Amino acid sequence: MDRFKSFAREITPKVIWTLLAIIKNIVFPNGALGLKQTTFKKNHNNIIVLGNGPSLKNDLDKIKIKADSHDFICVNNFCSSPYYIIFKPTMYVFLDAYFFSDKAHVMWISQREKTFKIINENTTWPMQVFLPSGANEDIVKEIINNKNVEIVKINVRASNNINLYNSGYFGPEQCNVLIYAVYLAIWSKYKNIKIYGADMSFHKDIDVDQNNNALVMVFKHFDSKDTVETCMKNPERIVPFTMTEIMQLTADTFNAHELLNKFAKKHNIDIVNCSSYSLIDAYRRVK
C-alpha cells in the first residue's frame, strides 16, 4: 500500500500537467489566444476601420482630418498606401490564407513579401498584427522582425449564435477580412466605430465566360488599377469558384455584418458605416 501511495504521489502531477497540456492545445491551438486573453493597444476612445474598397480613395482626405482623434485598424495591403504612415494603425489584420500559407501561389507570395517588408521597414509606432489560429506565423516573422510590431494569433471559430461571442472563442464567418477588423474593434471596447472603404460590391463585378463557364471578376481596390481575372480559390489559385460558392460567400458576408451590429448593440457600441459607397445595410449610415 505504501508503494502504491508513493507511486500515486509521483505520477499524479504528471497526469495533471498532461491533461492541462491537452486542454491548452485544444483551447489555444498553435499558441493562439482567445479574445479574452488578448490585450489590445489603444490610444483613443474612437476607432476607424479601413476596408480596401474602391470608395476609400474618395474618403481619405475626410479621414485624414480625424487622424489625431482616432485609432485605426487596417487590412491586407493597406500599408502600400502613403496614408499608412499618416494614420499609424494600432491594429493590422490578415485573414486570407495566402498571407501565411506554404502552398500559396507564386503571385501571392510576391505580394505578401512586399507587404510584410513595408510593414517591417515603415512601422515606427506600436502596432499589433492579428492572424487566425491556423496561420503559419513563421512566414510572417521571417520578414517582420520590427520590435514595434507584435504578432498575435487569435483562436476564434465561426458561429451564427452571438450569445457565444462573449466567450472570446466564437465569432462570425471568416469569409472577409473586414468582418474581423470590425470584430476586433468591438472586442477592443471602442464605443464608437467608424467604417470606411466597405464597398462590399464584389459580387456585382462577377461575370461568366459564355464559352467555358469560367467565372471572371473585375478586381477593384482603392490604390490600384482595375484588373480582370478568373475567380480562383486562394491560396493556391488552382481550383475555380462556382457561382453557387460566390453567392454563398456573399450571403455569409452580409449576414456576418448583421451579427456584428447586433453584438455591438448588446455592448452599447455604436457602429457607423461612413463609406461614400457601400452595399452593407447592417450598420447606421451617415451622409
N, C-alpha and C positions, 0 to 999 in steps of 0.2 A: 504493500500500500504506500509506503514511504517513497519507494522508487517511482510509483505512478504519479504521486503528487509532485515530486521533483521534476519529472518529465513534463507534466501539465504546466507547471510554472514556467518552464523553459520554452515550451512550444507555443503557449497562448499568445505572447506578444507577437511572434512571427505570423500567426494566423490573423491576428487583428490587423497588422500592417499590410498583409497580403490583401485582405478584404478592402482596406482603405485604398490601396493602390488600384484595385479593380474598379471601385466606385469612382475614383478620381479619373480614370481613363474613360469611363462612361460619361461622366458629367462634364469633364474638361478634356475632350479628345485633342491630341496633338498640342497640348498646352493652351488650348483656347479657354477663354473665360466666359462665364455668364455675364449678362449686362449688370447685374447687381454687384459683381465683383470688379467691375471696371470703374476706374477713377477718371473722370473726364476733366480736361483742362478748359477753363472758362475765363475770359477777360471781361465780358459784358453780360447784361441780362437778356439781350436780344440776339438773335442769330439769323443769318441769311443763308439759305440753302441754294446752291447754284447747280442747276442742271445744265447740260451742254446742248440744249435745243437751239435751233437757229434764231429764235426770238431773243436770246440772250444778247446778241450783237446790238439790238436796238435799245437794250435796257442798261448797258454797262455804265453809261455816264450818270444815269439816275442812281444806280447802286453805289457808284463812287462817292457820292455825296454822303451816304450813310456809313462809309467805311470806318470812320473813327468812333462810331457808337454801336457797332455790331460785330459779333464774331462771325466767321464764315466757315462753311463746310462745302467742299468741292469734291468732284468725282472724276474718275478716268483720266483724260489727258488735259485737264484744265491748266495744268502748270505750264503748258506750251504758250499760254496767253501772257502778254506783258502785265495783265491785271493780277497775276498770281502774286507777284512781289508787292503789289499795292494793297491787296485785300489781306494778305498774310493769313490764310485759313488756319484755324486751330485744329480742324479735322479734315482728313482726306480719306475717301472711301473707294476701295476696289472690290468689285463683286464678280466681274466676268472672269471665267476660268483662264482665259488666255493671258492674264497678267501673272499667273503663278502656276502654270501647268507645264510639266515636262514634255507634253505632247502638242504644244501649241504650234500652229503653222508658222513658217519662217517669217511671213509678213507680220504676224502679231509679235513675234519675238523681237523683231527690229523696232516695232512701235513701242513696246513696253520698255525696252532698254533705253530708248530716247527719253521716255517719260521719267523713268527712275533716275537717270543721270541729271535731268533738270532739277528734280526734287533734291537730289543729293548736293548739287552744286549751289543752288539758289536759296535754300531754306535757312534763313538766319534767325528764325524765331522758333519757339517750342511748338511742335505740331505732332499730332497722333495720326498714324496711318492705320486704318482698320481693314482687316482681311477676314474672310469667312473661315470657319474651323478647318475646312478641308484644304486650305491653301498650303502650298509648299513655300513657307516663308523664307527658306534659304535662297530661292530665286530672287526675292526682293532684297534681302540683306546682302546678297553678293554685290549689289551696286549701291544700295542706300545704306551707308555707314555713318551718315551725318549724326552727330551727337544731339542735335536739336530735334531729331525725328525719332519718335517712339513707335515701334511696330506692335500693334495689338490685334490678336486673333480672338474673335467672338464666337461663342457656341450658341447659335440660335436656330431652332428648327421651325419649319413653316406650319402655320395653323390659321384657320379662319375664326377661331374662338378667341376673342380679345380678352376674355377672362383669364386666359393662360398667360397673357403678355406680362402681367405683373411679376411673374416668376423670374423673368430675365432670360429664360431658356427658349421662349417661343416668340414668333413674330410673323409678319405677313410672308407671302410667297417671295422667294428671292429671284424674281424674274426681271428686275430692272434696278440699277444701282441707285436711282433717285429715291426709290422706296426706302432703302436702308439709310440713306442720308437723312431723310426726314425722321425715320425711326430713331436714329441715334440722337438727333436734335431733341426729340421728345424725352428720351432717356437722360439726356443731359440736363433736363429740367429747366429749359428756357421757357419762359411764359409766353413769349411772342416769337413766332417762327414765320419768316417771310420766304417765299419760294420764287425763284426766277429761272427762266430757261426751261420750263416744264412744258414744252410743246406737246409731247406725247402723241404725235401725229404720224408716227412711222407707218402705221397700217394704211394710211392714205397714199403712201408712196410705193405701195406694192402693186406689181403687175404680173401677168402670166405670159410667158413667151408662147405665142399661139402655135409654134411649130413643134416644141418639145415639152410643153407644160412646166418648164422651169420657172420658179418664182424669181423675179428680179426686183430690185429695190433702189430707189434714189436715196442715197445716204446723205443726210444734211446735218451739218454741225456749224456752230456759230463762228468758228475760227478757221474754216477750210472750205474749199470749193466742193460743190455737189459732185458726187460720183455715182455711177450706175453699176451695180454689181449683182451677181447671182446670190440669192439668200442661202448661205451655208452655215451650218451649225458650228459654234465655237467649241473648243479651241482649235481643233484640227482642220476645220474647213473641208471636210471630206463628204459628210452627209448633208444633202439639201433639206431645207424646210419644206413642209407641205402647207397648203393654205389652211387646213384644219389646225395645224400646230401654231401658225402665226396668229390666227383669230383667237385661239385658246389663250395664247400668251398675252394678247391684247386685253381680253376679258379679265384674266388674272391680275394684270397690271392695274386696271381701273378699280377692280374690287379691292386690291391692296390699299389703294389710297383712301377708299371709303372706310376701311377698317382702321387705318391710321387716324383719320379725322375723329372717328368715334372714340378711339383710345385716348387721343389728346383731350377731347372734351371731358372725359371721365377724370382727367387730372387738371382740369381748368387751364388748359394750354390752348392758346388761340393760334391757328394756322391760317395764313392768308396767302393765296396764290396771286402774286404780283406780276406774273409773266404777262408781257404785252400780247402774247398769243398762247393759248393753251386749250386743250380739249379735256383737261381734268375738271370735272364738275363737282368733285367731292369737297373742296375747300371754299371758304369765303373768298370772294373776289373784290378787288378794288380797282377803280378806274385809273 
